[in-house]
Amino acid sequence: MVTSKTNQWSWRRSVVTVGFCTLAVVLLVRAVQLQVVQSEFYQEQGANRHLRTVEIPAHRGDVFDRNGDPLAISTPIDSFFGVPSDLAKEPQKLQEAAQLLDIDANRLQARVNRAVSQKRGFMYVKRHVLPDVVARVKALKLKGLDVQREYRRYYPSSAAASQIVGFTNIDDQGQEGLEMAYDTWLSGDAGARRLVQDRTGREIAGMDVLAPAVAGKSLALSIDSKLQYFADKALREAIDTHDAESGSVVVLDVQTGEVMGMVNYPSYNPNNISDRVGGQQRNRAVTDVFEPGSTMKPFTIAAALESGDFKPESIVHTSPGRYQIGKYEISDFKDYGWLDLKGIVTKSSNVGISKIAGQLEPEQMWSVFDTFGFGHPTGSEFPGEVAGYFNHSTLWHRSEQASLSFGYSLSVTALQLVRAYAALANEGIMPAVSFIKDESDEAGKRVIDRYIAADIKIMLESAVTNGSGKLAKVPGYTVAGKTGTAHRSQSGGYAEDRYASLFAGFAPVDNPRLAAVVVVHDPKAGEHFGGAVAAPVFAEVMSHALRLMGVEPDDVDGERAQVHMKAPGERS
């Protein structure tokens, strides 16, 4: 009996011993499996839960005007992100967070559920959140929700420079204007760092910086933010006064080709995302074309003088104020009789200028217009710039050559037109256009003889002092320029009651510094002539521009400061 019990206990001990040994072997095998065979897998899984590599955002380069005043700056701001699987575990807190963040709770929950089903480990909850809201959301202690530092773009000049500077999207990538054109220059390179998180996703220790962020480079534009403000104000007032549809103003340095100012209406506030809609975003001064009307007459005169068949004192018979070409009749405001070339520009005679054009070889006239840049982009490299429309002379018929002479049958942009006037002001040398301060040391291109440019300058001054451009006068300065009024084209012809009102000119006359073009589309409140609608805007803008540039007045007493026996550059 004792032997039987002893055998029984011995058997049980053996079973227990074998069991423990088996368990030890299993544990040992499992340990080897975890620690050796699958160690990399589990280390990776642990790192995925506690170690994260996060981006260090790069500060986007600031944009300044020519005087160092900010036009676009980036400010730090927080964004909320989360781990979808953790966010889904606390639906009540998620709903409270949605309310604080002013987003639809049901839509947020649906986004979280979708991210969970897709097994995503990261999702943005809301980006660019104000600091006081960030503090309140953090106080909820929602598991899996954390903040990330980013940058938000801010535009101090608001609408005044919006269509030049443009804007960025929420990822700080340029979408319009010079923000897009110089995106690579401004963007910089994002960095990266590792961090350790606890089980709730909160950062508990910073680790290595894998790559430092490299800030973008700043950009100094040629424009003057103060001039932008004055030009924007003057254009808006004109649009309101004349109940117009749209308009543009461009101011150009005649020697360097720098764009000193450029505004459009309508425009938008780039700081307001909801305002970035429709046609308000586009820079009409480089993307929209129009027929320039009588502002083209100086270039027909340039072609006439270059041909050698005309001199400034050449006279043309314009009576009886009408001129028939085929089935088309060209008419003047009244019968001006005999006019010399200056008289044709001063009186803005369509009959006189079309008779001159009729005596020119089409190829020669086309060549001068082409050299002045009509039908070609200005080379400013502004996004969306167009070339306009200008047929080759081989496609002209007689009436088209006549209509081209006074600004129909071609289309131009405001930037093209102001560059051409800058060439007249700059002794026949057309500068390279730039939106960047001191960017180009490229010499301008001669497009017309300096003596011809000087003759035309005298004619354009007369158009202001004695012609339709009287309202373009700037107190204390001499001004040269030309008005233009063109019917707007429409399907099947031209609208009788829709106009483009223009003024193009430069100042001071003897030593021009700035050229400017004003175009106002569809003025409907009474006046529609360029001399009444656009010329006063030119005077207002040019007055501020000359003052801001420190240009000395040359006509202090209302008369020319000096009386010249002959015009500057006149032939001996």
Secondary structure, DSSP 4 states (H G I P E B T S, - for coil): -HHHHHHHHHHHHHHHHHHHHHHHHHHHHHHHIIIIISHHHHHHHHHHHHEEEEEEPPPPPPEE-TTS-EEEEEEEEEEEEE-HHHHTT-HHHHHHHHHHTTS-HHHHHHHHHHHHHTT-S-EEEEEEE-HHHHHHHHTT--TTEEEEEEEEEE-TTGGGGHHHH--B-TTS-B-SHHHHHTHHHHH-B-EEEEEEE-TTS-EEEEEEEEE--BPPPPEEBS--HHHHHHHHHHHHHHHHHTT-SEEEEEEEETTT-BEEEEEEES---TT-GGG--GGGGS-HHHH--B--GGGGHHHHHHHHHHHTS--TT-EEE-TTSEEEETTEEEE-SS---EEEHHHHHHHT-HHHHHHHHHTS-HHHHHHHHHHTTTTS--S---TT----EE--GGG--HHHHHHHHTT-SEEB-HHHHHHHHHHHHTTTEEPPPBSBTT---PPPEE-S-HHHHHHHHHHHHHHHHTSTTGGG-BTBB--EEEEEEEEEEETTEEEEEEEEEEEEEEE-SSS--EEEEEEEE---SS--SHHHHTHHHHHHHHHHHHHHTTPPPSBTTSS-SS--SS-TT---
